[in-house]
Amino acid sequence: MDFNKQYKEELFDSEVYLELGKKESDPIVKAFLFRMAEMEKKHASIWKEISEKRGIRIGKLGIKDKLMIKLYGIIRKVLGLELTLRLLESNEENDIEKYNELAKSEELDENEREKMREISIDEAVHEEMLTTIKAKDVSDFVYGISDGLIEVLAATSGIAGAVSNPLIVALSGLIVGISGTFSMSIGAYLSTKSEKEINEHKREKVKIQKLVDRGEVSKKLSQILSELGIKDKIAQNISPQLVDVAEDIIAPKIEESPLKSSAVTGLSYIVGAIIPLIPYFLRLGGMLGLITSYVISGISIFFVGFMIGLLSDVNPKKKGLEMMGLGIGAAIVTHLIGLLASLVI
């Protein structure tokens, strides 16, 4: 077992959370990050104690580690906190499983194994705390870029198969992108507005039910709590106490603005749509323009897929490669269709 490695990993994570916490403006999130830093520092001190007990010399974080800590601060500014934390987590082993295994290790004595079990519990709390950090705008932006990038890449590839003039290809692709931007923006606006209206109707309905029959509302709350995994008896006992805030449990208020959702979706879509068009606006035509478009689009799709993987708890590299393969594959198929069309024109 590499005791020094275990110590440095926990210390590194502690320093990253501390760095992110210092730069966070939201007081609640700042407190969360400092709490995480303290938790990881405690784990590092346990490894230090275990190592010193065996006469093992513990090293400090190196220059590379310190640069990586600063890099996470920069990534936070570019990608937002949620993606940064998920990126940090993706570089680690499954800590809960790791510490559960260490709690059975013969290399440790009973007291040390107990400390491993305690760390395992901390890591479970750690995972639960991380789920509270959400950045819907970031998620919407990433998915919007994905849509614009892949759709316009496929369309442009098909157009390039039928038309040789790179400027015409670029303008045609831009028209497709602008059309898609309006469509996606309007769709996002109507969807968010409709969701809010339905939600408000549910909340009003619950408020009326509270006035008419509090017992029925209590039953509904009990059912919801049971579905969330709370034991039936406990759910039945606490549900009457929650009737006054029933609407916040049954239909939590949606704060998202339809206009903001529309703007984020439209902006992200057109950002993605422009990427495949860059070579054609630079007057690169023929096979050179096509391959250049594929290369920059492929790299961009992989990066977007990587971020989607982080957001959806899927292997980021695998997700990035999968999306890149599907995106380029679709583009090649539409290019062949464009070539066939050129024979008819």
LINCORKA-V848387 format. One record per residue. N is the residue number from 1. SS is DSSP state (A for helix, B for strand, O for the rest). Layout:
n->(N,N)
ss->(SS,SS)
This chain:
n->(1,2,3,4,5,6,7,8,9,10,11,12,13,14,15,16,17,18,19,20,21,22,23,24,25,26,27,28,29,30,31,32,33,34,35,36,37,38,39,40,41,42,43,44,45,46,47,48,49,50,51,52,53,54,55,56,57,58,59,60,61,62,63,64,65,66,67,68,69,70,71,72,73,74,75,76,77,78,79,80,81,82,83,84,85,86,87,88,89,90,91,92,93,94,95,96,97,98,99,100,101,102,103,104,105,106,107,108,109,110,111,112,113,114,115,116,117,118,119,120,121,122,123,124,125,126,127,128,129,130,131,132,133,134,135,136,137,138,139,140,141,142,143,144,145,146,147,148,149,150,151,152,153,154,155,156,157,158,159,160,161,162,163,164,165,166,167,168,169,170,171,172,173,174,175,176,177,178,179,180,181,182,183,184,185,186,187,188,189,190,191,192,193,194,195,196,197,198,199,200,201,202,203,204,205,206,207,208,209,210,211,212,213,214,215,216,217,218,219,220,221,222,223,224,225,226,227,228,229,230,231,232,233,234,235,236,237,238,239,240,241,242,243,244,245,246,247,248,249,250,251,252,253,254,255,256,257,258,259,260,261,262,263,264,265,266,267,268,269,270,271,272,273,274,275,276,277,278,279,280,281,282,283,284,285,286,287,288,289,290,291,292,293,294,295,296,297,298,299,300,301,302,303,304,305,306,307,308,309,310,311,312,313,314,315,316,317,318,319,320,321,322,323,324,325,326,327,328,329,330,331,332,333,334,335,336,337,338,339,340,341,342,343,344,345)
ss->(O,O,A,A,A,A,A,A,A,A,A,A,A,A,A,A,A,A,A,A,A,A,O,O,O,O,A,A,A,A,A,A,A,A,A,A,A,A,A,A,A,A,A,A,A,A,A,A,A,A,A,A,A,O,O,O,O,O,O,O,O,O,A,A,A,A,A,A,A,A,A,A,A,A,A,A,A,A,A,O,A,A,A,A,A,A,A,A,A,A,O,O,O,O,A,A,A,A,A,A,A,A,O,O,O,O,O,O,O,A,A,A,A,A,A,A,A,A,A,A,A,A,A,A,A,A,A,A,A,A,O,O,O,O,O,A,A,A,A,A,A,A,A,A,A,A,A,A,A,A,A,A,A,A,A,A,A,A,A,A,A,A,O,O,O,A,A,A,A,A,A,A,A,A,A,A,A,A,A,A,A,A,A,A,A,A,A,A,A,A,A,A,A,A,A,A,A,A,A,A,A,A,A,A,A,A,A,A,A,A,A,A,O,A,A,A,A,A,A,A,A,A,A,A,A,A,A,O,O,O,O,A,A,A,A,A,A,A,A,A,A,A,A,A,A,A,A,A,A,A,O,O,O,O,O,O,O,A,A,A,A,A,A,A,A,A,A,A,A,A,A,A,A,A,A,O,O,A,A,A,A,O,O,O,O,A,A,A,A,A,A,A,A,A,A,A,A,A,A,A,A,A,A,A,A,A,A,A,A,A,A,O,O,O,O,A,A,A,A,A,A,A,A,A,A,A,A,A,A,A,A,A,A,A,A,A,A,A,A,A,A,A,A,A,O)
